Amino acid sequence: TVFGDSGTATAPMVMAISEKVWSQLPADLQKLFNDEAKNLSHGQGGWDRDANERNIKLIGEKGGTVTRLTDAEIKVWADAFAAQREAYIDQLIADGHTEARKVYDALQAKLAG
């Protein structure tokens, strides 16, 4: 089953640094981090998409069936998973990861583009 344009799976790569540490870095290091984050994003994203498409092609060649979900079908799946996702975020916060909601929301906003 293919879940939208991202394919069967993705391997998100995240570079995270606290605002406190970030603000203490010199401008040239901040630029280096920003530039490399963009490079990694483009490189890794392309690799994931290419790998997914190769895998999907191979499944078809071997006689398997690939189902590409519509946006409406993806929404049904996402809505059904919402309770588990929220419970996981709540658990992260309870475990001391107090920024978990903020990080999740920021990632969702970034993905929404």
Secondary structure, DSSP 8 states (H G I E B T S, - for coil): -B-GGG-S----------HHHHHHS-HHHHHHHHHHHHHHHHHHHHHHHHHHHHHHHHHHHTT----B--HHHHHHHHHHHHHHHHHHHHHHHHTT-TTHHHHHHHHHHHHH-
